């Protein structure tokens, strides 16, 4: 499973340095998460750290296939 950043992202950059897998990077309009690198912080934290630090509710959600 992986997380994704929605159009609600305000591009504040809070999530990028918190990612233990370096899966988050700036995109054209918002930050993006590389689904191949994202592990939802398993093995590092109890829950996705990016969601915890994001100031905008609903900007980072589970990726659905």
TORTORPA-765594 format. One record per residue (C-alpha): x, y, z; chain. Coordinates in steps of 0.1 Angstrom, whole numbers, plus 5000, padded with zeros to 4 digits. Each point is the difference from the previous one (the first is absolute). Example, Ala and Ser with C-alpha at 12.3 -4.5 7.8 and 13.67 -1.06 7.14 Angstrom:
<atoms>
ATOM    px    py    pz  c
ATOM  5123  4955  5078  A
ATOM  5014  5034  4993  A
</atoms>
This chain:
<atoms>
ATOM    px    py    pz  c
ATOM  5000  5000  5000  A
ATOM  5011  5036  4995  A
ATOM  4988  5035  5006  A
ATOM  4992  5027  4975  A
ATOM  4998  5038  5001  A
ATOM  4968  5016  4988  A
ATOM  4993  5033  4984  A
ATOM  4993  5014  5035  A
ATOM  5038  5002  5005  A
ATOM  5011  5035  5007  A
ATOM  5037  4992  4991  A
ATOM  5012  5009  5035  A
ATOM  5028  4974  4999  A
ATOM  4994  4987  5035  A
ATOM  4997  4964  4988  A
ATOM  5031  4997  4979  A
ATOM  5027  5000  5028  A
ATOM  4979  4976  5022  A
ATOM  4999  4972  4975  A
ATOM  5024  4972  5011  A
ATOM  5000  4985  4965  A
ATOM  5006  5033  4980  A
ATOM  4968  4993  4981  A
ATOM  4987  5035  5000  A
ATOM  5012  5027  4976  A
ATOM  4987  5033  4985  A
ATOM  4978  4996  4970  A
ATOM  4987  5025  4975  A
ATOM  4970  5012  5021  A
ATOM  5003  4980  5032  A
ATOM  5024  4976  5017  A
ATOM  4998  4964  4987  A
ATOM  5007  4967  5016  A
ATOM  5018  4972  4981  A
ATOM  4977  4970  5007  A
ATOM  5029  4976  4994  A
ATOM  5020  5015  5029  A
ATOM  4971  5007  5024  A
ATOM  4995  4975  5027  A
ATOM  4976  5021  5021  A
ATOM  5029  5002  5024  A
ATOM  4998  4963  5010  A
ATOM  5031  4991  5020  A
ATOM  5006  5037  5009  A
ATOM  4969  5014  5016  A
ATOM  4966  4988  5012  A
ATOM  4982  5020  4973  A
ATOM  5009  5020  4968  A
ATOM  5021  5029  5013  A
ATOM  4991  5022  4970  A
ATOM  4963  4999  5011  A
ATOM  5009  5009  5035  A
ATOM  5020  5031  4990  A
ATOM  4978  5012  4972  A
ATOM  4981  5032  5010  A
ATOM  4972  4994  4974  A
ATOM  4974  4974  5009  A
ATOM  4995  4975  4972  A
ATOM  5030  5009  4979  A
ATOM  5018  4967  5005  A
ATOM  4978  4969  4996  A
ATOM  5005  4962  4993  A
ATOM  5006  4993  4963  A
ATOM  4972  4980  4986  A
ATOM  5005  4978  4969  A
</atoms>
